[in-house]
Amino acid sequence: LPCPAGWACPNVSSSPQPCASGFFSNDLATACSLCSSGMSCNGSGAAPASCGEGFFAGAGQSSCRMCPNGTFSALPMLDPTAPCAMSTVGPSNCTVCPAGYFSAFGSLPSPCPPGFSSRAGSSICDTCQAG
């Protein structure tokens, strides 16, 4: 019997073994592969999914996590080294929002409006002090 996606078949005589959380496999795989940074492997062993804007994942993660307030992550980028089925790679970490900008819930930073300012890592802008 062919080895299904999400399972590993180390040899013909053994039963298929399910991939552990954070690992995946394609059809006919002899072993499960570690999920790459910026991708989530939801525990079913199926093909990895790219983390979206505002989310990140380290290698071997079963799910993408939301960036904390005051940080952000960009949209997934094309990965020229990946096979077609996995042509994008998501962020593996979050970036601190720069001073003069704010970022809530992992969104891309927005500039503070006139009369407001912020320190690096802010999720809101504060009113500028007089003077």
C-alpha positions as protocol buffer text, in pm:
chain_id: "A"
residue {
  index: 1
  type: LEU
  ca { x: 0 y: 0 z: 0 }
}
residue {
  index: 2
  type: PRO
  ca { x: 126 y: 351 z: -74 }
}
residue {
  index: 3
  type: CYS
  ca { x: 218 y: 568 z: 222 }
}
residue {
  index: 4
  type: PRO
  ca { x: -32 y: 857 z: 256 }
}
residue {
  index: 5
  type: ALA
  ca { x: 58 y: 1222 z: 314 }
}
residue {
  index: 6
  type: GLY
  ca { x: 105 y: 1294 z: 683 }
}
residue {
  index: 7
  type: TRP
  ca { x: 252 y: 950 z: 748 }
}
residue {
  index: 8
  type: ALA
  ca { x: 602 y: 800 z: 720 }
}
residue {
  index: 9
  type: CYS
  ca { x: 676 y: 453 z: 588 }
}
residue {
  index: 10
  type: PRO
  ca { x: 1035 y: 373 z: 691 }
}
residue {
  index: 11
  type: ASN
  ca { x: 1025 y: 38 z: 510 }
}
residue {
  index: 12
  type: VAL
  ca { x: 780 y: -173 z: 315 }
}
residue {
  index: 13
  type: SER
  ca { x: 726 y: -430 z: 591 }
}
residue {
  index: 14
  type: SER
  ca { x: 634 y: -182 z: 867 }
}
residue {
  index: 15
  type: SER
  ca { x: 305 y: -6 z: 928 }
}
residue {
  index: 16
  type: PRO
  ca { x: 280 y: 365 z: 844 }
}
residue {
  index: 17
  type: GLN
  ca { x: 367 y: 595 z: 1135 }
}
residue {
  index: 18
  type: PRO
  ca { x: 185 y: 931 z: 1175 }
}
residue {
  index: 19
  type: CYS
  ca { x: 395 y: 1247 z: 1165 }
}
residue {
  index: 20
  type: ALA
  ca { x: 429 y: 1420 z: 1501 }
}
residue {
  index: 21
  type: SER
  ca { x: 304 y: 1774 z: 1557 }
}
residue {
  index: 22
  type: GLY
  ca { x: 541 y: 2019 z: 1385 }
}
residue {
  index: 23
  type: PHE
  ca { x: 636 y: 1764 z: 1118 }
}
residue {
  index: 24
  type: PHE
  ca { x: 487 y: 1678 z: 776 }
}
residue {
  index: 25
  type: SER
  ca { x: 527 y: 1437 z: 487 }
}
residue {
  index: 26
  type: ASN
  ca { x: 417 y: 1404 z: 127 }
}
residue {
  index: 27
  type: ASP
  ca { x: 283 y: 1088 z: -35 }
}
residue {
  index: 28
  type: LEU
  ca { x: 526 y: 794 z: -33 }
}
residue {
  index: 29
  type: ALA
  ca { x: 760 y: 955 z: 225 }
}
residue {
  index: 30
  type: THR
  ca { x: 995 y: 731 z: 419 }
}
residue {
  index: 31
  type: ALA
  ca { x: 1030 y: 991 z: 697 }
}
residue {
  index: 32
  type: CYS
  ca { x: 853 y: 1301 z: 827 }
}
residue {
  index: 33
  type: SER
  ca { x: 1022 y: 1641 z: 778 }
}
residue {
  index: 34
  type: LEU
  ca { x: 1050 y: 1925 z: 1031 }
}
residue {
  index: 35
  type: CYS
  ca { x: 817 y: 2215 z: 952 }
}
residue {
  index: 36
  type: SER
  ca { x: 1024 y: 2519 z: 840 }
}
residue {
  index: 37
  type: SER
  ca { x: 1032 y: 2858 z: 1013 }
}
residue {
  index: 38
  type: GLY
  ca { x: 743 y: 3078 z: 903 }
}
residue {
  index: 39
  type: MET
  ca { x: 525 y: 2774 z: 836 }
}
residue {
  index: 40
  type: SER
  ca { x: 277 y: 2584 z: 1051 }
}
residue {
  index: 41
  type: CYS
  ca { x: 224 y: 2209 z: 1052 }
}
residue {
  index: 42
  type: ASN
  ca { x: -109 y: 2165 z: 1225 }
}
residue {
  index: 43
  type: GLY
  ca { x: -45 y: 1818 z: 1361 }
}
residue {
  index: 44
  type: SER
  ca { x: -223 y: 1627 z: 1086 }
}
residue {
  index: 45
  type: GLY
  ca { x: 110 y: 1580 z: 908 }
}
residue {
  index: 46
  type: ALA
  ca { x: -30 y: 1740 z: 592 }
}
residue {
  index: 47
  type: ALA
  ca { x: 156 y: 2002 z: 389 }
}
residue {
  index: 48
  type: PRO
  ca { x: 274 y: 2310 z: 582 }
}
residue {
  index: 49
  type: ALA
  ca { x: 85 y: 2640 z: 561 }
}
residue {
  index: 50
  type: SER
  ca { x: 255 y: 2980 z: 548 }
}
residue {
  index: 51
  type: CYS
  ca { x: 198 y: 3219 z: 840 }
}
residue {
  index: 52
  type: GLY
  ca { x: 11 y: 3531 z: 734 }
}
residue {
  index: 53
  type: GLU
  ca { x: 65 y: 3897 z: 813 }
}
residue {
  index: 54
  type: GLY
  ca { x: 74 y: 3959 z: 1188 }
}
residue {
  index: 55
  type: PHE
  ca { x: 166 y: 3598 z: 1270 }
}
residue {
  index: 56
  type: PHE
  ca { x: 494 y: 3405 z: 1303 }
}
residue {
  index: 57
  type: ALA
  ca { x: 625 y: 3054 z: 1369 }
}
residue {
  index: 58
  type: GLY
  ca { x: 963 y: 2904 z: 1448 }
}
residue {
  index: 59
  type: ALA
  ca { x: 1080 y: 2574 z: 1300 }
}
residue {
  index: 60
  type: GLY
  ca { x: 876 y: 2275 z: 1413 }
}
residue {
  index: 61
  type: GLN
  ca { x: 573 y: 2478 z: 1523 }
}
residue {
  index: 62
  type: SER
  ca { x: 229 y: 2325 z: 1486 }
}
residue {
  index: 63
  type: SER
  ca { x: 59 y: 2665 z: 1451 }
}
residue {
  index: 64
  type: CYS
  ca { x: 138 y: 3029 z: 1377 }
}
residue {
  index: 65
  type: ARG
  ca { x: 124 y: 3268 z: 1672 }
}
residue {
  index: 66
  type: MET
  ca { x: 5 y: 3630 z: 1667 }
}
residue {
  index: 67
  type: CYS
  ca { x: 276 y: 3891 z: 1709 }
}
residue {
  index: 68
  type: PRO
  ca { x: 254 y: 4077 z: 2042 }
}
residue {
  index: 69
  type: ASN
  ca { x: 130 y: 4438 z: 2046 }
}
residue {
  index: 70
  type: GLY
  ca { x: 406 y: 4680 z: 1944 }
}
residue {
  index: 71
  type: THR
  ca { x: 556 y: 4427 z: 1701 }
}
residue {
  index: 72
  type: PHE
  ca { x: 462 y: 4321 z: 1349 }
}
residue {
  index: 73
  type: SER
  ca { x: 534 y: 4073 z: 1076 }
}
residue {
  index: 74
  type: ALA
  ca { x: 510 y: 4121 z: 703 }
}
residue {
  index: 75
  type: LEU
  ca { x: 319 y: 3921 z: 446 }
}
residue {
  index: 76
  type: PRO
  ca { x: 463 y: 3586 z: 339 }
}
residue {
  index: 77
  type: MET
  ca { x: 734 y: 3612 z: 75 }
}
residue {
  index: 78
  type: LEU
  ca { x: 811 y: 3391 z: -222 }
}
residue {
  index: 79
  type: ASP
  ca { x: 1074 y: 3133 z: -140 }
}
residue {
  index: 80
  type: PRO
  ca { x: 1272 y: 3059 z: -458 }
}
residue {
  index: 81
  type: THR
  ca { x: 1421 y: 2743 z: -305 }
}
residue {
  index: 82
  type: ALA
  ca { x: 1087 y: 2581 z: -215 }
}
residue {
  index: 83
  type: PRO
  ca { x: 890 y: 2338 z: -431 }
}
residue {
  index: 84
  type: CYS
  ca { x: 583 y: 2481 z: -604 }
}
residue {
  index: 85
  type: ALA
  ca { x: 342 y: 2345 z: -343 }
}
residue {
  index: 86
  type: MET
  ca { x: 523 y: 2549 z: -76 }
}
residue {
  index: 87
  type: SER
  ca { x: 619 y: 2859 z: -272 }
}
residue {
  index: 88
  type: THR
  ca { x: 574 y: 3109 z: 11 }
}
residue {
  index: 89
  type: VAL
  ca { x: 741 y: 3131 z: 347 }
}
residue {
  index: 90
  type: GLY
  ca { x: 592 y: 3327 z: 636 }
}
residue {
  index: 91
  type: PRO
  ca { x: 773 y: 3518 z: 906 }
}
residue {
  index: 92
  type: SER
  ca { x: 971 y: 3329 z: 1169 }
}
residue {
  index: 93
  type: ASN
  ca { x: 967 y: 3616 z: 1418 }
}
residue {
  index: 94
  type: CYS
  ca { x: 817 y: 3960 z: 1481 }
}
residue {
  index: 95
  type: THR
  ca { x: 987 y: 4297 z: 1435 }
}
residue {
  index: 96
  type: VAL
  ca { x: 965 y: 4578 z: 1692 }
}
residue {
  index: 97
  type: CYS
  ca { x: 759 y: 4868 z: 1565 }
}
residue {
  index: 98
  type: PRO
  ca { x: 984 y: 5176 z: 1509 }
}
residue {
  index: 99
  type: ALA
  ca { x: 948 y: 5504 z: 1701 }
}
residue {
  index: 100
  type: GLY
  ca { x: 686 y: 5735 z: 1549 }
}
residue {
  index: 101
  type: TYR
  ca { x: 471 y: 5438 z: 1444 }
}
residue {
  index: 102
  type: PHE
  ca { x: 227 y: 5204 z: 1615 }
}
residue {
  index: 103
  type: SER
  ca { x: 125 y: 4846 z: 1559 }
}
residue {
  index: 104
  type: ALA
  ca { x: -163 y: 4658 z: 1721 }
}
residue {
  index: 105
  type: PHE
  ca { x: -229 y: 4286 z: 1690 }
}
residue {
  index: 106
  type: GLY
  ca { x: 74 y: 4224 z: 1467 }
}
residue {
  index: 107
  type: SER
  ca { x: -43 y: 4454 z: 1187 }
}
residue {
  index: 108
  type: LEU
  ca { x: 204 y: 4644 z: 971 }
}
residue {
  index: 109
  type: PRO
  ca { x: 311 y: 4970 z: 1142 }
}
residue {
  index: 110
  type: SER
  ca { x: 118 y: 5290 z: 1080 }
}
residue {
  index: 111
  type: PRO
  ca { x: 267 y: 5636 z: 1133 }
}
residue {
  index: 112
  type: CYS
  ca { x: 141 y: 5838 z: 1429 }
}
residue {
  index: 113
  type: PRO
  ca { x: -84 y: 6125 z: 1318 }
}
residue {
  index: 114
  type: PRO
  ca { x: 33 y: 6488 z: 1353 }
}
residue {
  index: 115
  type: GLY
  ca { x: 47 y: 6593 z: 1719 }
}
residue {
  index: 116
  type: PHE
  ca { x: 113 y: 6237 z: 1837 }
}
residue {
  index: 117
  type: SER
  ca { x: 431 y: 6036 z: 1894 }
}
residue {
  index: 118
  type: SER
  ca { x: 539 y: 5693 z: 2006 }
}
residue {
  index: 119
  type: ARG
  ca { x: 844 y: 5507 z: 2130 }
}
residue {
  index: 120
  type: ALA
  ca { x: 975 y: 5195 z: 1958 }
}
residue {
  index: 121
  type: GLY
  ca { x: 756 y: 4895 z: 2033 }
}
residue {
  index: 122
  type: SER
  ca { x: 437 y: 5096 z: 2085 }
}
residue {
  index: 123
  type: SER
  ca { x: 88 y: 4973 z: 2008 }
}
residue {
  index: 124
  type: ILE
  ca { x: -62 y: 5324 z: 2044 }
}
residue {
  index: 125
  type: CYS
  ca { x: 47 y: 5684 z: 1983 }
}
residue {
  index: 126
  type: ASP
  ca { x: 54 y: 5934 z: 2268 }
}
residue {
  index: 127
  type: THR
  ca { x: -36 y: 6303 z: 2250 }
}
residue {
  index: 128
  type: CYS
  ca { x: 274 y: 6520 z: 2216 }
}
residue {
  index: 129
  type: GLN
  ca { x: 354 y: 6736 z: 2521 }
}
residue {
  index: 130
  type: ALA
  ca { x: 321 y: 7112 z: 2480 }
}
residue {
  index: 131
  type: GLY
  ca { x: 647 y: 7294 z: 2420 }
}
